[in-house]
Amino acid sequence: KDGSCEIKDTHPESLQQLDTEPITFTYDVSYEYSSQNWATRWDPLLDGGKGQKDIQWISISISVMLTLTLTLIVGGILLKTVHNDFVRYNGLEDEADMLNESGWKLVHADVFRTPPRAELLCIMNGAGAQILWTLLSTLAIAVFGLVSPSHRGALLTSLVCMWVALSSVS
């Protein structure tokens, strides 16, 4: 009466078991006709344009600013270190000191030397690039909704097609 609920302290009643007679369970099914097309039934749920306008732009901008700040700090430290190395190496006039010196001047020409197992390096680099571009393009296809959820296996088919199409990358 006043919107409150009251529980009385009651003791459970014990039920007596009667003869074992079968109980028949039934259910009803009612079919409702829908004007929604089978192929487009997921469209209201997959339409991200209406419900996802609350993108957190402040968090994204803070993340970008933090990344840029850290990049500038690391770049400044690296630039200062390289500048100090240049000053130190240009100040060396003694040939004996030059031979005893270790650092980037000893390995500066190593970038032109062919690495051991260069063919294996090229194969692994090419295959990795092919896998990377295949995954990125398949993700782009899925994100932009070019593959319908009603077509089972379409995403896997597009993955295989991208693998074949991007074989020239490797």
Secondary structure as UniProt FT lines:
FT   HELIX           38..40
FT   TURN            41..42
FT   HELIX           43..46
FT   HELIX           48..51
FT   HELIX           57..90
FT   HELIX           95..100
FT   HELIX           104..107
FT   TURN            108..109
FT   HELIX           110..112
FT   TURN            116..117
FT   HELIX           118..143
FT   TURN            144..145
FT   TURN            149..150
FT   TURN            152..153
FT   HELIX           154..165
FT   HELIX           166..168
//
